[in-house]
Amino acid sequence: MSNQTAPLSGRKADPEAVIARYEALHNLEKTGREFGITRERVRQIVNRAGISTCRILKPKPEKPERLCKECGVPVNSSHALYCETHRKEKHKRRYRAIKADPEKYAHWRDLLKKYDRRRKERERERRLQEHLTA
C-alpha cells in the first residue's frame, strides 16, 4: 500500500475538486469554507497544481472625458471645468469683479506680489545651485 493512494487524516477534501472549485471562484476563503478546510490549505493544494493564487486585478474603468461647460470642447485637465479659451474669459470676469471691490482688489494685489516674490526667490536659488554645481 503506497502513501499516495491512502487518504491522509488531515486532508478532508479531494484536491481535484478543490482546484476545480477554486478556478471557478478565485477565492481561497470561500473555497475553503465549502470543503471545510482553511484557506491556507486551499492555497497549498492549488499551488501544488501549478496555479497562481495571486489576485486578478480588475481593469480600472475609463474616466469620462471632461468637456468645457461653455462650448463642449474636450478639456485636457482632470479638474478644469472650462477649455483654455473660456478659462481666460472666466478669469477676466473674476478680475473685473475683484477690481470693483477695493478691499478685494488690494488683497488680490498683495497675493500676486507675494507669489511673485516667492517665484523670484526660487529662481534665484535655482540659479545659485546651478552656479555652485557648475
C-alpha positions in Angstrom: 0.0 0.0 0.0 1.6 3.3 -1.1 1.2 6.6 0.7 -0.2 8.3 -2.5 -3.4 6.2 -2.6 -4.1 6.2 1.1 -6.0 9.3 2.2 -4.3 11.3 5.0 -6.3 12.2 8.0 -5.6 15.9 7.8 -6.8 16.2 4.2 -10.6 16.1 4.0 -11.1 17.3 0.5 -10.3 15.8 -2.9 -7.5 18.0 -4.4 -9.1 17.9 -7.9 -12.4 19.1 -6.6 -10.7 21.9 -4.6 -8.8 23.0 -7.6 -11.9 23.0 -9.9 -13.9 25.0 -7.3 -11.0 27.5 -6.8 -10.8 28.0 -10.6 -14.5 28.8 -10.6 -14.5 31.1 -7.5 -10.9 32.5 -7.4 -11.4 32.9 -3.7 -9.4 30.9 -1.2 -11.7 31.7 1.8 -14.9 30.7 0.1 -13.4 27.5 -1.5 -12.0 26.5 1.9 -15.4 27.0 3.6 -17.1 24.8 1.1 -14.7 22.0 1.7 -14.3 22.5 5.4 -10.5 23.3 5.1 -8.5 26.5 5.7 -7.7 29.0 3.0 -4.1 28.2 3.6 -4.7 24.5 2.8 -6.6 25.5 -0.3 -3.6 27.7 -1.3 -1.2 24.8 -0.8 -3.3 22.4 -2.9 -3.8 25.0 -5.7 -0.1 26.0 -5.7 1.0 22.3 -6.0 -1.1 22.1 -9.1 0.9 25.0 -10.6 -1.9 27.5 -10.4 -1.1 31.0 -9.1 -3.2 32.3 -6.3 -2.2 36.0 -6.7 -5.1 38.4 -7.1 -6.5 39.1 -10.5 -6.6 42.8 -10.9 -9.7 44.3 -12.4 -9.0 46.9 -15.1 -9.7 50.4 -13.9 -12.8 52.0 -15.5 -12.0 54.7 -18.0 -12.7 58.2 -16.8 -15.3 60.0 -18.8 -13.9 62.7 -21.0 -14.2 66.2 -19.4 -15.9 68.8 -21.6 -15.9 72.6 -21.4 -19.1 73.8 -19.7 -19.4 76.7 -22.2 -18.6 75.1 -25.6 -18.3 71.3 -25.1 -14.7 71.1 -26.3 -12.7 68.3 -24.6 -10.7 69.8 -21.6 -7.1 68.5 -21.2 -7.1 68.7 -17.4 -8.7 66.3 -14.9 -10.1 69.2 -12.7 -10.7 72.1 -15.1 -14.3 73.0 -15.9 -13.5 75.1 -19.0 -11.3 75.0 -22.0 -8.3 77.3 -22.4 -10.4 80.0 -24.2 -13.3 80.1 -21.7 -11.0 79.7 -18.7 -9.3 83.0 -19.7 -12.7 84.7 -20.1 -13.8 83.4 -16.7 -10.6 84.8 -15.2 -11.3 88.2 -16.8 -14.8 88.2 -15.3 -13.4 87.3 -11.9 -10.8 90.0 -12.3 -13.4 92.6 -13.1 -15.5 91.6 -10.0 -12.4 91.8 -7.8 -11.3 95.1 -9.2 -14.8 96.5 -8.5 -14.3 96.0 -4.8 -11.3 98.0 -3.5 -10.7 95.7 -0.5 -10.7 92.5 -2.6 -8.5 94.2 -5.1 -5.9 95.2 -2.5 -5.9 91.7 -1.1 -5.6 90.2 -4.6 -2.7 92.5 -5.4 -0.9 91.6 -2.2 -1.3 87.9 -3.0 0.1 88.5 -6.5 3.1 90.3 -5.1 3.7 87.5 -2.5 3.6 84.8 -5.2 5.9 86.9 -7.5 8.4 87.3 -4.6 8.3 83.5 -4.0 8.8 82.7 -7.6 11.8 85.1 -7.9 13.3 83.6 -4.7 13.0 80.1 -6.1 14.5 81.2 -9.4 17.4 82.9 -7.6 18.0 79.7 -5.5 17.9 77.6 -8.6 20.4 79.8 -10.4 22.7 79.7 -7.3 22.5 75.9 -7.2 23.4 75.7 -10.9 26.3 78.1 -10.4 27.6 76.0 -7.5 27.3 72.7 -9.3 29.0 74.1 -12.5 
